Amino acid sequence: MKPTTEQLSNALQTAERMREQGEDPDFLAKTLLYLHRRDETLEKVLEHLELFLRFGLPVEEHMKLVRLIEEAKAQQRMERGEDADKLGL
């Protein structure tokens, strides 16, 4: 089930506190924070894709979408320890 905005906020604050205090033995806090950041990025991509599917893709929206996809790919490369300066799309 989807948490409420308040529940999510509380969970993220708790996760941040756990990481700061080094109290994350099973990496639940690290995982929650990672997935939340990833979800935010993918939500932005979805938003621009929906505009594309509904109205076509003006140049400005196309550039935003390309940047968001590049950002997501750069994040993946960084997580895998690959060269962050590699060209994407």
VENMOUR-V482837 format. One record per residue. N is the residue number from 1. SS is DSSP state (~ for helix, > for strand, _ for the rest). OMEGA is omega as a letter, one per 20 degrees, with the letter a starting at -180 (* if undefined). NEAR is the number of other C-alpha atoms within 8 Angstrom. Layout:
N_SS_OMEGA_NEAR ; N_SS_OMEGA_NEAR
This chain:
1___a_2 ; 2___r_3 ; 3___r_7 ; 4___r_6 ; 5_~_a_6 ; 6_~_r_7 ; 7_~_r_8 ; 8_~_r_9 ; 9_~_r_8 ; 10_~_a_8 ; 11_~_r_8 ; 12_~_r_11 ; 13_~_r_8 ; 14_~_r_9 ; 15_~_r_13 ; 16_~_r_10 ; 17_~_r_8 ; 18_~_a_11 ; 19_~_a_11 ; 20_~_a_7 ; 21___r_6 ; 22___a_6 ; 23___a_7 ; 24___a_10 ; 25___a_5 ; 26___r_4 ; 27___r_7 ; 28_~_a_9 ; 29_~_r_13 ; 30_~_a_10 ; 31_~_r_8 ; 32_~_a_10 ; 33_~_r_11 ; 34_~_a_8 ; 35_~_r_8 ; 36_~_r_8 ; 37_~_r_8 ; 38_~_r_9 ; 39_~_r_8 ; 40_~_r_8 ; 41_~_a_10 ; 42_~_r_9 ; 43_~_r_8 ; 44_~_r_9 ; 45_~_r_11 ; 46_~_r_8 ; 47_~_a_8 ; 48_~_r_11 ; 49_~_r_9 ; 50_~_r_8 ; 51_~_r_10 ; 52_~_a_10 ; 53_~_a_8 ; 54_~_a_6 ; 55_~_a_6 ; 56___a_7 ; 57___r_10 ; 58___a_6 ; 59_~_a_6 ; 60_~_r_7 ; 61_~_r_10 ; 62_~_a_9 ; 63_~_r_8 ; 64_~_a_9 ; 65_~_r_11 ; 66_~_r_9 ; 67_~_r_8 ; 68_~_r_11 ; 69_~_r_9 ; 70_~_r_10 ; 71_~_r_8 ; 72_~_r_11 ; 73_~_r_9 ; 74_~_r_10 ; 75_~_r_8 ; 76_~_r_8 ; 77_~_a_11 ; 78_~_r_10 ; 79_~_r_7 ; 80_~_r_6 ; 81___r_6 ; 82___r_7 ; 83___a_7 ; 84___a_7 ; 85___r_4 ; 86___r_5 ; 87___r_4 ; 88___a_6 ; 89___*_4
